[in-house]
Amino acid sequence: MSTTPQQTATRAPAVFGAKLVTPLVSSAVLNPINSTLIAVALVPIAHAFGARPEQTAWLITALYLATAVGQPVVGLFVDRFGARRVLLTGAVIVMLAGIGGLMAFSLDWLIAVRAVLGVGTCAGFPAAMAVLRKHADAAGQGVPSRVLSVLAMSSQTVMVIGPTLGGLLIGLFGWPAIFAVNIPLAAASLLLALFWVPRDDPATLTHERIDVVGILLFSVTLLVVLLFVMEPAVGDLYLLGVAVVLGVVFTWFELRSRTPFIDLRMLAGNPPLLRTYLRQSLAFLIVYSIMFGYVQWLEAARGLSEEGAGGLLLPMSAVAVVASAASVKPTGIRSRLITNSLALLAGSALLMFVGTRTPILGLLAMTAVFGLGQGLTSVTNQTALYSQAPAAQMGTASGLFRTAQYLGAIAASTLIARCFGAQTTSAGLHHLAWALLGVGVVLLAVTVSDPALRRTRSRQEVIKAGK
């Protein structure tokens, strides 16, 4: 019996109700909140262990390195073993990492804890996207754009309030609180997933063997590339040669595999999806450079407290949330992405004029401009991802989406370390601004020249069906 559009619309609230969406959101936000809580803790942690900025940068890099490698792997596990199992496992890992963060034996120990946090928080986003897609297919409709927007906006919101929340926690309890907060957050995610996320249906899983060799080759190749990118030097150029060899072997193996870890043929035949990954990576290179580099400058050069530095990012948070809310429509993607690129370009240009005597109102206005770009980035690119990725590979494709984001974050931490060096100064901040201007120009060029973005309507029909 066929389902009329009226019946489909009537069923939508029941299929995508609060009991389904809430646990998915609570799990998905664990990664972005941990990615930004650390922003205002770098300086006090450096003081506690007598570390330099390039050493504390590893607190950022460790989480992003683990996340960049782990996201597509966890996405594959979602496709193979089910989203609920992966969500529960991830929550337990995050709780253990939160406990480990309270045992501050050394800076190296905290770096390892951040890596474990990266692994545990990988579960949320690919699992959420897979659950939504399966429920949409079972209901014979697309995922309502409002649901995709809630998922993106929640992650966006906690990411932009992360520095402010981190400053508050540090002011009240000291920097270990940014690790301890994961214990109650992960416990809540665990309980919500346990009681409200439907059990995994074995009939909907692929039951194919895990491409262990492909996972290992992918992980080692990415690790070698990132090791060079994080500390580039002429003496380490051999790492690029090693990465090329590993990449060739990985490609050869995956093309011959019956059940590849990453379907390279699908990616090669899907240029719009690849360009979405590239836009996400470039945009977040700029966003995270501000999150960490600018905040670090506010504390070390401008002399603000952790609470004060976090408070100065409030306009960025507010504008980002409003921009995210305004991006709920499944159409008009190209215009929003162009606006996003222009906002990030404008913010990078304004950053060149920032100094220790810049009025507070000027600093607030600049962060608001960055907030516009940040707010448009995730929601719009995530909407594009949903329409471009194959349903059967939504978990893996979503994992790669987050990998692209955190490749940008890793590049940002490397860029910050190179621009600031051993001391955080206004001159280093201006060097960072020039680099971000170049990235912004590339982002704008990629967006404007993307022919797929001009065909927004045809690519969004499945989302419109769920509205």
C-alpha positions in Angstrom: 0.0 0.0 0.0 1.4 3.4 -1.0 2.0 6.2 1.5 0.6 9.6 0.7 2.6 12.7 1.3 0.0 13.7 4.0 0.6 10.4 5.8 4.3 10.7 5.6 4.2 14.2 7.0 1.9 12.9 9.9 4.4 10.1 10.7 7.5 12.4 10.7 7.2 13.7 14.3 6.8 10.1 15.6 9.8 8.8 13.7 12.0 11.8 14.6 10.8 12.6 18.0 12.7 13.9 21.0 13.4 10.4 22.4 15.3 9.6 19.2 17.0 12.9 18.6 18.1 13.7 22.2 20.5 10.8 22.7 22.0 11.3 19.3 22.6 15.0 20.1 24.1 14.3 23.5 26.6 11.8 22.0 27.4 14.0 19.0 28.3 17.0 21.1 31.0 15.2 23.1 33.6 15.7 20.4 33.1 19.4 19.6 32.9 20.4 23.2 36.2 18.6 24.0 37.7 20.2 20.9 37.2 23.7 22.3 37.2 23.4 26.1 41.0 23.1 26.0 41.4 26.5 24.3 41.5 28.5 27.5 43.4 25.8 29.4 46.6 25.8 27.4 48.2 28.7 29.3 47.4 27.4 32.8 48.5 23.9 31.9 51.7 25.3 30.4 52.4 27.2 33.7 51.6 24.0 35.7 54.2 21.9 33.8 56.6 24.6 32.7 55.8 23.9 29.0 56.2 26.0 25.9 53.3 26.8 23.5 54.6 24.3 20.9 54.5 21.6 23.6 51.0 22.4 24.8 49.9 22.4 21.2 50.0 18.6 21.4 47.0 18.8 23.7 45.1 20.0 20.7 46.8 17.8 18.2 46.4 14.6 20.2 42.6 14.7 20.2 42.4 15.7 16.5 44.9 13.1 15.4 43.0 10.3 17.2 39.7 11.7 15.8 41.0 12.1 12.2 42.1 8.5 12.2 39.3 7.1 14.3 36.2 8.8 12.7 36.0 6.7 9.5 37.0 3.6 11.4 34.2 4.1 13.9 31.9 5.0 11.0 32.6 1.6 9.5 31.9 -0.1 12.9 28.5 1.7 12.9 27.7 0.3 9.5 28.9 -3.2 10.5 27.9 -3.6 14.2 25.1 -1.0 14.7 24.9 2.5 16.0 23.7 1.7 19.5 26.6 -0.6 20.3 29.0 2.0 19.1 27.4 4.9 21.1 27.5 2.9 24.3 31.1 1.9 23.9 32.1 5.4 23.1 30.4 6.8 26.2 32.3 4.4 28.4 35.6 5.3 26.9 34.9 9.0 27.4 34.1 8.5 31.1 37.4 6.6 31.6 39.3 9.4 29.9 37.6 12.0 32.1 38.8 10.0 35.2 42.2 9.8 33.7 42.4 13.5 33.2 42.1 14.0 37.0 45.4 12.1 37.4 47.7 14.8 36.1 51.0 13.0 36.4 52.6 14.9 33.5 51.9 16.8 30.3 52.6 13.6 28.3 49.9 11.8 30.4 47.4 14.6 29.6 48.3 14.3 25.9 47.6 10.6 26.0 44.2 11.3 27.8 43.3 13.7 25.1 44.0 11.0 22.5 41.7 8.6 24.3 39.0 11.3 24.4 39.4 11.6 20.7 38.8 7.9 20.2 35.8 7.8 22.5 34.1 10.9 21.1 34.4 9.6 17.6 31.1 7.6 18.0 28.6 10.4 18.2 28.4 11.9 14.7 28.6 8.9 12.4 26.2 6.9 14.6 23.7 9.8 14.7 23.8 10.2 10.9 23.4 6.5 10.4 20.4 6.2 12.8 18.7 9.2 11.1 19.2 7.7 7.6 17.9 4.3 8.6 14.8 5.7 10.3 14.2 7.9 7.2 14.5 4.9 4.9 12.2 2.8 7.1 9.6 5.6 7.0 9.8 6.0 3.3 10.8 9.7 3.6 13.8 11.9 3.9 15.3 13.2 7.1 13.5 16.5 7.9 15.9 19.4 7.4 15.0 20.6 10.9 16.4 17.4 12.4 19.7 17.7 10.5 19.8 21.4 11.6 19.3 20.4 15.3 22.2 18.0 15.1 24.5 20.5 13.4 23.4 23.4 15.5 23.9 21.5 18.8 27.4 20.6 17.9 28.0 24.1 16.6 26.6 25.7 19.8 28.7 23.6 22.2 31.8 24.2 20.2 31.5 27.9 20.2 30.5 28.1 23.9 33.4 25.7 24.7 36.0 28.4 25.5 33.5 30.4 27.6 32.4 27.3 29.5 36.1 26.2 29.9 37.0 29.6 31.3 34.1 29.3 33.9 35.1 25.8 34.9 38.8 26.8 35.3 37.8 29.9 37.3 35.8 27.8 39.7 37.7 24.5 39.9 41.0 24.8 38.1 42.1 23.4 34.7 41.5 19.7 35.7 37.8 20.5 35.5 37.9 20.5 31.7 38.7 16.8 31.9 36.4 16.0 34.8 33.3 17.5 33.1 33.4 14.5 30.7 32.4 12.1 33.5 28.8 13.5 33.9 28.4 14.3 30.2 29.4 10.8 29.1 27.3 9.2 31.8 24.2 11.1 30.6 24.9 10.1 27.0 25.3 6.5 28.1 22.0 6.4 29.9 20.1 8.2 27.1 21.5 5.8 24.4 20.7 2.8 26.6 17.1 3.7 27.1 16.1 5.7 24.0 18.2 4.6 21.1 16.5 1.6 19.4 18.3 -1.7 19.5 20.3 -2.5 16.4 18.4 -4.6 13.9 20.7 -7.4 12.6 18.8 -7.4 9.4 19.9 -3.8 8.6 23.6 -4.4 9.2 25.9 -5.4 6.4 27.5 -8.5 8.1 30.5 -8.1 5.9 34.0 -8.8 7.1 36.1 -5.9 8.5 38.9 -4.8 6.2 41.5 -4.9 8.9 44.4 -4.5 6.5 42.7 -1.5 4.9 42.1 0.2 8.3 45.8 -0.3 9.3 47.1 1.0 6.0 44.8 4.0 6.1 45.7 4.8 9.7 49.5 4.4 9.3 49.4 6.5 6.0 47.4 9.3 7.7 49.6 9.2 10.8 52.8 9.5 8.7 51.4 12.5 6.8 50.2 14.2 10.0 53.6 13.7 11.8 55.2 15.6 9.0 52.5 18.3 8.8 52.6 18.9 12.5 56.4 19.6 12.6 57.5 20.1 9.0 61.3 20.1 8.5 63.7 19.5 5.6 65.2 16.6 7.5 61.8 14.9 7.7 60.9 15.0 4.0 61.4 11.3 3.9 58.1 11.0 5.7 56.3 12.3 2.6 58.0 9.6 0.5 56.9 6.9 3.0 53.4 8.3 3.0 53.2 8.2 -0.8 54.3 4.5 -0.8 51.8 3.6 1.8 49.1 5.5 0.0 49.8 3.6 -3.2 49.7 0.3 -1.3 46.4 1.3 0.4 44.8 2.3 -2.9 45.9 -0.9 -4.6 44.6 -3.0 -1.7 41.3 -1.2 -1.4 40.5 -1.4 -5.1 41.1 -5.2 -5.0 39.1 -5.7 -1.8 35.5 -7.0 -2.0 34.6 -5.2 1.2 36.9 -2.2 1.3 37.2 0.0 4.4 36.8 3.1 2.2 35.1 2.7 -1.2 37.6 4.6 -3.3 35.5 4.0 -6.4 32.5 5.7 -4.8 34.7 8.7 -3.7 36.3 9.0 -7.1 32.9 9.0 -8.8 31.5 11.6 -6.4 33.4 14.8 -6.9 30.7 16.9 -5.1 31.3 14.9 -1.9 35.1 15.3 -2.1 34.6 19.1 -2.5 32.4 19.1 0.5 35.2 17.5 2.5 37.7 20.0 1.2 35.4 23.0 2.1 34.9 21.6 5.6 38.6 21.2 6.1 39.6 24.6 4.9 36.9 26.4 6.8 37.7 24.7 10.1 41.4 25.4 9.6 40.4 29.1 9.9 37.9 28.5 12.7 40.2 26.5 14.9 43.1 28.9 14.3 40.9 31.6 15.9 39.6 29.3 18.6 43.1 28.4 19.8 45.6 30.9 18.4 43.5 34.1 19.1 42.5 32.9 22.6 46.1 32.0 23.4 47.1 35.6 22.3 44.3 37.1 24.5 45.7 35.3 27.6 49.4 35.5 27.0 49.9 38.8 25.1 46.8 40.8 26.1 46.9 39.6 29.7 43.3 38.5 30.1 42.2 35.7 32.5 40.8 32.4 31.2 37.3 33.7 32.1 38.0 37.0 30.3 39.3 35.4 27.1 36.3 33.0 27.0 34.0 36.0 27.6 35.4 37.8 24.6 34.3 34.9 22.4 30.6 35.3 23.4 29.7 37.4 20.4 31.3 34.7 18.2 29.1 32.1 20.0 26.0 34.1 19.7 26.4 35.0 16.0 27.3 31.4 15.2 24.2 30.1 16.9 22.0 32.6 15.1 23.7 31.8 11.7 23.2 28.1 12.3 19.5 28.6 13.0 19.1 30.6 9.8 20.7 27.8 7.8 17.9 25.2 8.3 16.6 25.4 4.7 17.8 22.6 2.4 18.1 25.1 -0.5 20.3 28.1 -1.1 23.4 26.1 -0.1 25.7 27.9 -2.6 24.8 31.4 -1.4 25.3 30.4 2.2 28.7 28.8 1.5 29.9 31.9 -0.4 28.7 34.1 2.5 30.6 31.8 4.9 33.8 32.1 2.8 33.5 35.9 2.7 33.0 36.2 6.4 36.0 34.1 7.2 38.1 36.2 4.8 36.8 39.4 6.4 37.6 38.1 9.9 41.1 37.1 8.8 41.7 40.6 7.3 40.5 42.3 10.5 42.9 40.1 12.6 45.8 41.8 11.0 44.9 45.1 12.7 44.5 43.6 16.2 47.0 44.5 18.9 47.4 44.8 22.6 45.8 48.3 22.6 42.8 47.4 20.4 39.6 48.5 22.1 37.4 45.8 23.5 34.6 46.7 21.2 36.9 46.2 18.2 37.8 42.7 19.5 34.1 41.9 20.0 33.2 43.0 16.5 36.0 40.9 14.9 34.9 37.7 16.7 31.3 38.3 15.6 32.5 38.3 12.0 34.2 34.9 12.5 31.0 33.7 14.3 29.0 34.3 11.1 31.4 32.1 9.1 31.6 29.4 11.7 27.8 29.3 12.1 27.2 28.7 8.4 30.0 26.2 7.9 28.8 23.0 9.7 25.1 23.2 9.0 25.4 23.9 5.3 28.2 21.4 4.6 26.4 18.7 6.6 23.2 19.2 4.6 25.3 18.8 1.4 26.9 15.6 2.9 23.5 14.0 3.6 22.4 14.4 0.0 25.7 13.4 -1.6 26.7 10.3 0.4 25.3 6.8 -0.4 22.8 5.6 2.3 24.6 2.2 2.8 27.9 4.1 3.6 26.5 6.9 5.6 28.5 6.0 8.7 31.8 5.8 6.9 31.1 8.9 4.8 30.1 10.9 8.0 33.3 9.7 9.6 35.3 11.0 6.7 33.5 14.3 7.0 34.7 14.7 10.6 38.1 13.5 9.5 38.2 16.4 7.0 37.2 18.8 9.8 39.9 17.7 12.1 42.6 17.6 9.4 41.8 21.3 9.3 42.1 21.5 13.1 45.5 19.7 13.1 46.7 22.0 10.4 45.5 24.9 12.5 47.5 23.8 15.6 50.6 23.4 13.4 50.1 26.8 11.9 49.7 28.4 15.3 52.9 26.8 16.6 54.8 28.0 13.5 53.5 31.5 13.7 53.9 32.0 17.5 57.0 29.8 18.1 58.3 29.9 21.7 56.4 33.1 22.6 52.8 34.3 21.8 53.1 37.9 20.5 51.1 40.3 18.3 53.6 39.9 15.5 52.9 36.1 15.6 49.2 36.8 15.5 49.6 39.0 12.4 51.6 36.2 10.7 48.7 33.9 11.5 46.3 36.4 9.9 48.2 36.5 6.7 48.2 32.7 6.5 44.5 32.6 7.1 43.9 35.1 4.4 45.5 32.8 1.9 43.4 29.8 3.2 40.3 32.0 2.9 41.0 32.9 -0.7 41.4 29.2 -1.6 38.1 28.4 0.2 36.2 31.1 -1.7 37.6 29.9 -5.0 36.7 26.2 -4.3 33.1 27.3 -3.3 32.5 29.7 -6.2 33.8 27.3 -8.8 31.9 24.2 -7.6 29.3 23.4 -10.3 27.4 21.0 -8.1 26.3 23.8 -5.8 24.4 25.4 -8.6 22.1 22.3 -8.7 20.9 22.7 -5.1 17.3 21.8 -5.9 17.9 18.5 -7.5 20.3 17.4 -4.8 18.0 18.3 -2.0 14.8 16.6 -3.1 15.2 13.8 -0.5 15.5 16.3 2.3 12.6 18.3 1.1 10.5 15.2 1.2 11.0 15.0 4.9 10.0 18.5 5.7 
